[in-house]
Amino acid sequence: MHELNVHKIGGSCLRSRSDFDLIADKLSSFSGKQVLVVSALWGVTDRLIRAVNEPHYANKLVEDLRTQHLRISPDISKSSWNSLFEKVLSGISRDLVLLSTKPNQIQARNRILASGERLSAIVVANNLTNSNLPSIPVGAEDVGLKIQGHGAMKRVNLESSKLHLNLSKKSPIPVLTGWFGEGEDGDITLLSRGGSDHSASSIAKLICADRVILWKDIKGIQSLNPRWGIPTNTIPYLGYNEAITLAMYGGASVIHPFSIEPLISSGIPMEVRCIFAPHTPETTTYIGPDIITQDSNLKAIGCKPGISVIKCHAPINSKILSMLEQIDITMWSIQTKGNFAYILLSSSHMESIFPHVDSVDVNHFTALISFVGTIPSLSEFDEDGDWHEFSKSKNGGLFAVNTDNLEYLLRKLSANLELSC
């Protein structure tokens, strides 16, 4: 049986023609059968979101998209995918007209937003074919990928999804659209931003892949989000639950929080690789079964600035949970201690929440700090912040902190806990 790999290509790896040549080179190094899941080209989804929210911005959008994609793959007009390419562009034009008269037409909105992945799949498939890697663009909803849930909690329905893909070794490489699928109502439904990672891992589960590889523009997963400008090392290995903790609470967008769950029951490994660097231990993070030993150490620090904690009596009033779901607010965590429950979420959401509740006890903190792996002693950092523990487990812990200088605290944590380069 030949090896079966699922590759997810993110938008940050889809910027220029040279990026597409790199993709072909990377895929050529793998044996067996390859399956691709793609995001939209760099910047396209943001432009589409702006177009559906600001109709006046949509002028010339279709021609701009045509130019952007033809710049990457100029011979599309001569390829067998030209009619599909033009069909997607025409669909955007029609739905923009529809939205101009019916701005709440959710189906038209979703079709427009999903078109970025459709165009990307066509361009990627065409370029791979030109590189002697015969490929075919595939709409995820057309081969049976089903989406369930509401708002930010949408995810692939693994029970009802039945993928119809030709995975024989000699068949073309399927280039599937990420980020969306068929909803419970039969129409196109979108996942949350970054959801193409979840699409890829779900597809890997459904086709019993040997592994899923997320291609990024950074060298694996770092011990601290690079946004802080604090150099740290690449994490060589994360257990599934460690990766989930870091994705949910780490403040990093390297992997989607839902991308790990589909892999756990089958033990499918995930690799986070850098498409712009050679494949080495310094550029790759492996994710697999949790391995806890006496020698386990701290692997990463996550930080989400600006958190609020809603305190209420346990069990939590169902009205509060339904209210949060109705206004599409994602809770970072729910913790129960004694007779009280604590809901952790972004402080930016509080303005939306207050009109929907009579009175709640709310505390605000500078940041939510997560420790992935062995939790360190925080006594040496007491003078740098006021720490409040929310949860501990074998995979790490969550702490809210108030501090006058968050960046300084993170630098001190990274240095003293030996995570800095």
QUIBELNOR-V861059 format. One record per residue. N is the residue number from 1. RES is the residue in one letter. PHI is phi as a letter, one per 30 degrees, with the letter a starting at -180 (999 if undefined). NEAR is the number of other ideal C-beta (glycine too) atoms within 10 Angstrom. D_LAST is the distance of its C-alpha to the last C-alpha in Angstrom with 2 decimals. Layout:
N&RES&PHI&NEAR&D_LAST + N&RES&PHI&NEAR&D_LAST
This chain:
1&M&999&7&41.87 + 2&H&d&11&39.36 + 3&E&d&13&35.76 + 4&L&b&17&35.38 + 5&N&c&20&32.14 + 6&V&c&28&31.53 + 7&H&c&26&29.19 + 8&K&c&30&28.27 + 9&I&c&28&27.72 + 10&G&d&23&26.38 + 11&G&d&22&27.75 + 12&S&d&16&24.58 + 13&C&c&23&25.30 + 14&L&b&24&28.93 + 15&R&c&14&29.10 + 16&S&b&12&30.78 + 17&R&d&12&32.93 + 18&S&d&8&30.16 + 19&D&d&20&28.22 + 20&F&d&23&31.33 + 21&D&d&13&31.55 + 22&L&d&15&28.01 + 23&I&e&22&29.13 + 24&A&d&17&32.13 + 25&D&d&11&30.16 + 26&K&d&18&27.78 + 27&L&d&20&30.81 + 28&S&d&12&32.74 + 29&S&d&7&30.34 + 30&F&c&12&31.31 + 31&S&c&9&34.52 + 32&G&i&11&36.83 + 33&K&c&23&37.34 + 34&Q&c&23&34.87 + 35&V&b&23&35.19 + 36&L&c&27&33.42 + 37&V&b&30&32.87 + 38&V&b&33&32.19 + 39&S&d&27&31.40 + 40&A&d&27&33.19 + 41&L&e&26&32.20 + 42&W&e&18&29.63 + 43&G&i&14&31.30 + 44&V&d&22&34.53 + 45&T&d&22&34.34 + 46&D&d&13&33.72 + 47&R&d&17&36.78 + 48&L&d&22&38.86 + 49&I&d&15&38.01 + 50&R&d&12&39.07 + 51&A&d&23&42.22 + 52&V&d&20&43.39 + 53&N&c&12&42.76 + 54&E&b&9&44.21 + 55&P&e&14&47.05 + 56&H&d&7&47.73 + 57&Y&d&12&44.31 + 58&A&d&21&45.39 + 59&N&e&11&47.64 + 60&K&i&9&46.78 + 61&L&e&18&43.88 + 62&V&d&18&45.34 + 63&E&d&11&45.85 + 64&D&d&12&42.36 + 65&L&d&22&40.97 + 66&R&e&17&43.31 + 67&T&d&10&42.10 + 68&Q&d&16&38.40 + 69&H&d&22&38.90 + 70&L&d&14&41.35 + 71&R&d&12&38.94 + 72&I&d&20&36.66 + 73&S&b&22&39.60 + 74&P&d&11&42.65 + 75&D&c&11&45.01 + 76&I&e&21&44.98 + 77&S&d&12&48.53 + 78&K&c&9&49.69 + 79&S&c&18&47.94 + 80&S&d&11&49.35 + 81&W&c&22&46.98 + 82&N&d&14&48.47 + 83&S&d&8&50.87 + 84&L&d&18&48.12 + 85&F&e&22&45.95 + 86&E&d&13&48.91 + 87&K&d&12&49.76 + 88&V&d&23&46.37 + 89&L&d&18&46.71 + 90&S&d&11&50.30 + 91&G&d&17&49.27 + 92&I&d&24&46.85 + 93&S&e&14&49.75 + 94&R&d&12&52.15 + 95&D&d&21&49.83 + 96&L&d&19&49.00 + 97&V&d&13&52.76 + 98&L&d&16&53.14 + 99&L&d&21&50.45 + 100&S&d&13&52.18 + 101&T&c&8&55.24 + 102&K&b&12&53.66 + 103&P&d&12&50.25 + 104&N&c&7&49.85 + 105&Q&d&15&50.32 + 106&I&d&14&47.25 + 107&Q&d&15&48.01 + 108&A&d&22&48.10 + 109&R&d&22&44.86 + 110&N&d&18&43.10 + 111&R&d&22&44.62 + 112&I&d&24&43.34 + 113&L&d&22&39.77 + 114&A&d&26&39.81 + 115&S&d&23&41.05 + 116&G&d&28&37.61 + 117&E&d&29&36.64 + 118&R&d&25&40.10 + 119&L&d&28&39.83 + 120&S&d&27&36.37 + 121&A&d&30&37.71 + 122&I&d&25&40.60 + 123&V&d&26&38.54 + 124&V&d&24&36.01 + 125&A&d&27&38.95 + 126&N&d&26&40.81 + 127&N&d&23&37.99 + 128&L&d&23&37.25 + 129&T&d&20&40.99 + 130&N&d&16&41.11 + 131&S&c&16&38.39 + 132&N&i&8&40.68 + 133&L&b&17&39.06 + 134&P&e&13&41.99 + 135&S&b&23&40.82 + 136&I&b&18&42.49 + 137&P&d&25&41.43 + 138&V&b&25&42.07 + 139&G&d&19&42.35 + 140&A&e&29&40.81 + 141&E&d&19&43.81 + 142&D&d&12&46.20 + 143&V&c&20&45.04 + 144&G&j&15&45.12 + 145&L&d&26&41.84 + 146&K&c&20&42.90 + 147&I&c&25&41.14 + 148&Q&b&17&41.97 + 149&G&j&17&41.27 + 150&H&b&12&41.16 + 151&G&h&13&38.82 + 152&A&d&18&35.11 + 153&M&c&14&36.00 + 154&K&d&21&37.38 + 155&R&a&22&36.33 + 156&V&d&26&37.82 + 157&N&d&17&40.84 + 158&L&d&15&40.24 + 159&E&d&8&43.72 + 160&S&c&13&45.72 + 161&S&d&20&43.64 + 162&K&b&10&45.14 + 163&L&d&18&43.53 + 164&H&c&8&46.05 + 165&L&b&16&44.10 + 166&N&d&12&45.28 + 167&L&c&15&42.62 + 168&S&d&9&44.60 + 169&K&d&11&42.71 + 170&K&d&7&44.99 + 171&S&d&12&44.90 + 172&P&e&16&42.90 + 173&I&d&19&39.29 + 174&P&d&24&39.55 + 175&V&c&26&37.38 + 176&L&c&27&37.53 + 177&T&d&29&37.03 + 178&G&c&30&34.35 + 179&W&i&24&34.50 + 180&F&b&26&38.20 + 181&G&a&30&41.09 + 182&E&d&21&44.59 + 183&G&d&20&45.00 + 184&E&d&14&47.47 + 185&D&c&9&50.03 + 186&G&i&9&49.83 + 187&D&c&12&48.19 + 188&I&d&23&44.72 + 189&T&b&22&42.15 + 190&L&c&19&38.57 + 191&L&d&24&35.53 + 192&S&d&18&33.10 + 193&R&e&13&30.66 + 194&G&i&20&28.07 + 195&G&d&25&30.63 + 196&S&d&29&30.65 + 197&D&d&29&27.91 + 198&H&d&27&30.46 + 199&S&e&31&33.17 + 200&A&d&30&31.35 + 201&S&d&29&30.70 + 202&S&d&32&34.29 + 203&I&d&27&35.70 + 204&A&e&28&33.80 + 205&K&d&22&35.45 + 206&L&d&19&38.84 + 207&I&c&15&39.01 + 208&C&h&10&37.50 + 209&A&d&25&34.67 + 210&D&d&15&32.62 + 211&R&a&18&29.31 + 212&V&b&27&28.03 + 213&I&c&24&25.33 + 214&L&c&28&23.81 + 215&W&c&24&22.99 + 216&K&b&23&20.60 + 217&D&c&16&19.24 + 218&I&b&19&15.55 + 219&K&d&19&13.53 + 220&G&i&24&14.56 + 221&I&c&27&13.78 + 222&Q&d&23&10.42 + 223&S&d&24&9.82 + 224&L&b&24&10.89 + 225&N&e&22&13.28 + 226&P&e&13&12.06 + 227&R&e&11&15.26 + 228&W&d&17&13.81 + 229&G&i&10&11.83 + 230&I&c&20&8.69 + 231&P&d&13&5.67 + 232&T&b&20&4.79 + 233&N&d&18&5.63 + 234&T&d&19&9.32 + 235&I&d&23&11.70 + 236&P&d&13&13.98 + 237&Y&b&14&17.01 + 238&L&b&29&18.61 + 239&G&d&22&22.16 + 240&Y&e&20&24.60 + 241&N&d&18&24.88 + 242&E&d&24&21.19 + 243&A&d&31&20.90 + 244&I&d&21&23.94 + 245&T&e&27&22.58 + 246&L&d&31&19.40 + 247&A&d&24&21.65 + 248&M&d&19&24.21 + 249&Y&c&26&22.36 + 250&G&d&25&18.83 + 251&G&i&20&19.94 + 252&A&c&19&18.56 + 253&S&c&14&21.03 + 254&V&d&22&19.34 + 255&I&b&26&22.03 + 256&H&d&23&25.36 + 257&P&e&23&26.15 + 258&F&d&25&29.28 + 259&S&d&28&27.83 + 260&I&d&25&27.19 + 261&E&e&17&30.55 + 262&P&d&22&32.79 + 263&L&d&23&30.89 + 264&I&d&17&31.04 + 265&S&d&9&34.70 + 266&S&c&10&34.64 + 267&G&i&9&31.26 + 268&I&d&20&30.26 + 269&P&d&16&26.61 + 270&M&c&25&24.44 + 271&E&b&18&21.79 + 272&V&c&26&19.54 + 273&R&c&22&19.17 + 274&C&c&20&18.38 + 275&I&d&23&21.69 + 276&F&c&16&20.40 + 277&A&b&14&18.32 + 278&P&d&9&19.49 + 279&H&d&14&19.49 + 280&T&b&12&16.88 + 281&P&e&11&14.87 + 282&E&d&13&11.71 + 283&T&b&18&13.84 + 284&T&b&21&15.92 + 285&T&c&27&16.20 + 286&Y&c&18&19.42 + 287&I&b&28&21.49 + 288&G&a&18&24.50 + 289&P&e&11&26.47 + 290&D&d&14&25.05 + 291&I&b&10&24.26 + 292&I&c&13&24.30 + 293&T&b&6&24.31 + 294&Q&d&4&24.30 + 295&D&c&6&20.86 + 296&S&d&15&19.44 + 297&N&b&11&16.39 + 298&L&d&17&14.70 + 299&K&c&25&13.20 + 300&A&a&26&12.87 + 301&I&b&26&14.05 + 302&G&c&23&16.62 + 303&C&b&23&18.36 + 304&K&c&23&21.76 + 305&P&d&13&23.12 + 306&G&i&15&26.84 + 307&I&b&24&28.47 + 308&S&b&21&32.02 + 309&V&b&21&33.53 + 310&I&c&21&37.16 + 311&K&c&13&39.00 + 312&C&b&15&42.18 + 313&H&d&10&44.47 + 314&A&c&14&43.77 + 315&P&d&9&44.64 + 316&I&d&16&43.35 + 317&N&e&14&46.18 + 318&S&d&8&46.32 + 319&K&d&10&47.22 + 320&I&d&18&43.79 + 321&L&d&13&42.08 + 322&S&d&11&44.56 + 323&M&d&16&44.13 + 324&L&d&22&40.36 + 325&E&d&16&40.99 + 326&Q&d&11&43.78 + 327&I&c&13&41.75 + 328&D&h&13&38.83 + 329&I&c&19&36.24 + 330&T&d&15&33.48 + 331&M&d&17&32.88 + 332&W&d&19&29.34 + 333&S&a&17&30.72 + 334&I&b&16&34.00 + 335&Q&b&15&34.08 + 336&T&c&12&37.30 + 337&K&b&12&37.85 + 338&G&i&6&41.43 + 339&N&c&8&43.79 + 340&F&b&13&41.24 + 341&A&c&18&38.91 + 342&Y&b&21&35.89 + 343&I&c&22&34.91 + 344&L&c&21&31.45 + 345&L&a&21&31.23 + 346&S&d&16&30.04 + 347&S&d&16&31.78 + 348&S&d&11&32.69 + 349&H&d&17&35.16 + 350&M&d&16&37.16 + 351&E&d&8&39.50 + 352&S&d&13&40.54 + 353&I&d&19&41.04 + 354&F&e&12&43.18 + 355&P&d&8&46.28 + 356&H&c&15&46.42 + 357&V&b&15&46.43 + 358&D&d&5&48.89 + 359&S&a&6&46.67 + 360&V&b&16&43.33 + 361&D&c&11&41.25 + 362&V&b&15&37.94 + 363&N&c&13&34.97 + 364&H&c&12&32.20 + 365&F&b&23&28.58 + 366&T&d&20&25.69 + 367&A&a&21&23.52 + 368&L&c&27&23.27 + 369&I&c&30&20.15 + 370&S&c&26&19.72 + 371&F&c&24&17.93 + 372&V&c&26&17.75 + 373&G&j&23&18.38 + 374&T&d&16&19.32 + 375&I&d&18&19.95 + 376&P&d&17&18.66 + 377&S&d&7&21.08 + 378&L&c&17&21.11 + 379&S&e&8&23.39 + 380&E&d&12&20.89 + 381&F&c&18&20.30 + 382&D&d&9&24.07 + 383&E&d&6&24.48 + 384&D&c&18&22.00 + 385&G&a&24&23.84 + 386&D&c&11&26.82 + 387&W&c&16&25.80 + 388&H&b&16&28.17 + 389&E&d&13&27.70 + 390&F&c&21&29.08 + 391&S&a&18&28.38 + 392&K&b&12&26.86 + 393&S&a&10&26.91 + 394&K&d&14&25.57 + 395&N&c&24&23.04 + 396&G&k&23&21.73 + 397&G&a&21&23.21 + 398&L&c&25&23.99 + 399&F&b&19&24.23 + 400&A&c&23&25.67 + 401&V&b&20&24.63 + 402&N&c&14&26.27 + 403&T&b&18&24.28 + 404&D&d&9&24.99 + 405&N&b&12&21.46 + 406&L&d&19&19.50 + 407&E&d&13&16.54 + 408&Y&d&12&16.32 + 409&L&d&19&16.63 + 410&L&d&23&13.79 + 411&R&d&16&11.45 + 412&K&d&15&12.98 + 413&L&e&24&12.82 + 414&S&d&20&9.11 + 415&A&d&12&8.62 + 416&N&d&12&11.76 + 417&L&c&18&11.38 + 418&E&i&12&8.17 + 419&L&c&22&6.62 + 420&S&d&15&3.78 + 421&C&d&10&0.00
